[in-house]
Amino acid sequence: MTPLLDVRGLGKRFPLRHSQSAVHAVDDVSFSIAPGECVGLVGESGCGKSTLVRLVTRLLDPTTGSICFEGTDISRVPAARFASSPWRSRIQMVFQDPTDSLNPRASAFDTIAEPLRRLGTANGRRAVSARVHELADLCGLARELLGRFPHQLSGGQQQRVGIARAIALSPRLLVLDEPTSALDVSVQAVILHLLADLRERLTMTYLFVSHDLNLVRLFSDRVMVMYLGKVVEIGPADRVFEAPRHPYTRALLSAVPTPDPVLRRRRIVLTGEARSPVDPSPSVCRFSGRCPEGFERCERDMPPLRPVGDKHEAACHLLETQAVLR
Amino acid sequence: MSEPAVEIPLLSVEDLSVEFRTRDGVVKALEGVSFAVGKGETVGIVGESGSGKSVTAFSVMGLLPPAARVARGRAVFGGLDLLSASGRQLDEYRGRELSMIFQNPRTALNPIRTIGQQLVDVLVRHANLFRVDARARAVELLARVQIPDPGRRFGAYPFELSGGMCQRVMIALAIACAPALLIADEPTTGIDVTTQAAILDLLGELGAQSRMATILITHDLGVVAERCDRIVVMHGGHVVETAPTDELFAHPRHPYTARLIASTPRPGAKLTDLLPIPGSVPDLRQALPPCRYRPRCERALPRCDEPPLPRLVLTPRHLVACQNPLPVEAV
């Protein structure tokens, strides 16, 4: 099957003021997402996941690489023009904090109608209104709430508005940037069920970003782990969480608190400071210095992603021999 | 984790009720909240937002805003009722015996003073040190909370540090005078898991070294499961259940506790295992039934509408406020 999204060698550098240096926020990242799939993206703050999301949703222009969406390279359309291109309706986003991402002066109705009026095919007030009502029903938002403003809605209701807005134009790819991190666990479960249900009903593809690894595990088919602008491991969610191959993934997973006192694991404590994302050496592993298993070669050679199992890849020198054996 | 005795609690909150006067009427933020914290013990307070976790902490610290009124109750700490103590008496305790870590370190730290100056301020005020000695002690404290290169960071402003670093500075401020009780209000919310683990390790070590008791306020059940000896579950301004950690997770007796656990993602769980909690947090401005969970509860009985809300002592350490608690076997 041709992938819905195929990202090759994607990079984004932010130049620093008054110098020749640049922050390498995303560096040579390649991955693809099949139609109907849900891929989870995890990593600590500063690892480049937000930048990657902005590149994929075309809110930012990449420095290098290509983003093929349904077979067309959309990376060449400037971000400023992308907002009014027909592609915009195919890739949509649900933001982290609904209180920040909803216009406080727009009613729920207007928020959901906005993309329809700008890019939609529904013409005329009646058609827009019918579509907004349909979307509200889809997202479990009571129609009598449509006249309300964000501050008159609960967190869960606000996020339903955000989701309704995102799916208004029937996108193929929905990027979910921490869609539940501002919500209580009780509401989080409802929103996750809603998202899972919508994905099935509307055959959408998800890129799901979260720092809650337990959540990513149960919501995603595949998981991508980023560290300092690089993808260090990618594979089926069950495999990555059951048997993580990259030392960073192992350390990250070991730090996740488990809501079950019986299941206590041994923590891998990372010492040392993280490398700087400013002009990183292309021949040093980004995790070197913090890696509990690092050795001399990590300082002179950047490990590439290697297959370590079925659809499972990791970037670590220690996996080289295993990869050859396979 | 040991199970220290609670016979002579360090802090004993008894029947605490707090109200807020607002334009929309009186908000009964806390009602009849009781719990105790023993010496060296780590107690977690969990619940959804609006359950009264932070109001409880602010009451104990005497930091309630002017619109709040303590309607009833006591908070006894070292023989003194913190709720009726004068400002001067409180000043003797706060920062010295009793200290707090706030939720957002960036807003809690003074943005226009270096972190070193802020530490020195605390040491001069509460530890009666001279400025010269305080400086050396401040650098020591920064090293203790594992801030790399503490001598240089002494002169750093909060904006120059990462969120995790700022949180460590907050901890350094809070433990500067070796308090007997530390209240940590969502100390790791919005912080990466690896940094979160390091910060919680640090709090755990400090507790173990100096027998410091900690109240850990969080909405993250994973954090309390790993870090606390005992857990207090709050809902709508009530304490609904209190139990030792292992027991609470193995045999939650209050329907709300069970729902809270079931709505938290566990490793290996499927999405279908994740159960939402029906309804929403009660509106505390309205007239409320004796049990504030009643409208959301699937085990509610007609007698739930009759006051008072019972407080069942299941074992000396396991309390539940429910007319119809879950049976042990069912879980």
HADDOCK unambig.tbl for C-alpha pairs under 7 A between the chains (distance, minus, plus):
assign (segid A and resid 44 and name CA) (segid B and resid 192 and name CA) 5.66 0.50 0.50
assign (segid A and resid 45 and name CA) (segid B and resid 192 and name CA) 6.66 0.50 0.50
assign (segid A and resid 184 and name CA) (segid B and resid 48 and name CA) 5.84 0.50 0.50
assign (segid A and resid 184 and name CA) (segid B and resid 49 and name CA) 6.80 0.50 0.50
assign (segid A and resid 185 and name CA) (segid B and resid 263 and name CA) 5.95 0.50 0.50
assign (segid A and resid 185 and name CA) (segid B and resid 264 and name CA) 6.14 0.50 0.50
assign (segid A and resid 186 and name CA) (segid B and resid 260 and name CA) 6.80 0.50 0.50
assign (segid A and resid 186 and name CA) (segid B and resid 263 and name CA) 5.79 0.50 0.50
assign (segid A and resid 186 and name CA) (segid B and resid 276 and name CA) 4.84 0.50 0.50
assign (segid A and resid 186 and name CA) (segid B and resid 277 and name CA) 4.85 0.50 0.50
assign (segid A and resid 187 and name CA) (segid B and resid 276 and name CA) 6.32 0.50 0.50
assign (segid A and resid 189 and name CA) (segid B and resid 263 and name CA) 6.15 0.50 0.50
assign (segid A and resid 189 and name CA) (segid B and resid 274 and name CA) 6.06 0.50 0.50
assign (segid A and resid 189 and name CA) (segid B and resid 275 and name CA) 6.13 0.50 0.50
assign (segid A and resid 189 and name CA) (segid B and resid 276 and name CA) 4.88 0.50 0.50
assign (segid A and resid 190 and name CA) (segid B and resid 276 and name CA) 5.54 0.50 0.50
assign (segid A and resid 214 and name CA) (segid B and resid 265 and name CA) 5.75 0.50 0.50
assign (segid A and resid 214 and name CA) (segid B and resid 266 and name CA) 5.96 0.50 0.50
assign (segid A and resid 214 and name CA) (segid B and resid 267 and name CA) 5.49 0.50 0.50
assign (segid A and resid 215 and name CA) (segid B and resid 265 and name CA) 5.88 0.50 0.50
assign (segid A and resid 218 and name CA) (segid B and resid 269 and name CA) 6.30 0.50 0.50
assign (segid A and resid 218 and name CA) (segid B and resid 270 and name CA) 5.32 0.50 0.50
assign (segid A and resid 218 and name CA) (segid B and resid 271 and name CA) 5.58 0.50 0.50
assign (segid A and resid 219 and name CA) (segid B and resid 271 and name CA) 6.49 0.50 0.50
assign (segid A and resid 252 and name CA) (segid B and resid 194 and name CA) 6.30 0.50 0.50
assign (segid A and resid 255 and name CA) (segid B and resid 193 and name CA) 5.75 0.50 0.50
assign (segid A and resid 255 and name CA) (segid B and resid 194 and name CA) 5.44 0.50 0.50
assign (segid A and resid 255 and name CA) (segid B and resid 197 and name CA) 5.84 0.50 0.50
assign (segid A and resid 256 and name CA) (segid B and resid 193 and name CA) 5.93 0.50 0.50
assign (segid A and resid 257 and name CA) (segid B and resid 222 and name CA) 4.59 0.50 0.50
assign (segid A and resid 257 and name CA) (segid B and resid 223 and name CA) 5.49 0.50 0.50
assign (segid A and resid 257 and name CA) (segid B and resid 226 and name CA) 6.55 0.50 0.50
assign (segid A and resid 258 and name CA) (segid B and resid 222 and name CA) 4.49 0.50 0.50
assign (segid A and resid 258 and name CA) (segid B and resid 225 and name CA) 6.93 0.50 0.50
assign (segid A and resid 258 and name CA) (segid B and resid 226 and name CA) 6.99 0.50 0.50
assign (segid A and resid 258 and name CA) (segid B and resid 266 and name CA) 6.53 0.50 0.50
assign (segid A and resid 259 and name CA) (segid B and resid 221 and name CA) 5.32 0.50 0.50
assign (segid A and resid 259 and name CA) (segid B and resid 222 and name CA) 3.72 0.50 0.50
assign (segid A and resid 259 and name CA) (segid B and resid 225 and name CA) 5.40 0.50 0.50
assign (segid A and resid 259 and name CA) (segid B and resid 266 and name CA) 6.32 0.50 0.50
assign (segid A and resid 260 and name CA) (segid B and resid 222 and name CA) 7.00 0.50 0.50
assign (segid A and resid 260 and name CA) (segid B and resid 225 and name CA) 5.96 0.50 0.50
assign (segid A and resid 260 and name CA) (segid B and resid 249 and name CA) 6.57 0.50 0.50
assign (segid A and resid 261 and name CA) (segid B and resid 225 and name CA) 5.24 0.50 0.50
assign (segid A and resid 261 and name CA) (segid B and resid 226 and name CA) 6.12 0.50 0.50
assign (segid A and resid 261 and name CA) (segid B and resid 246 and name CA) 5.88 0.50 0.50
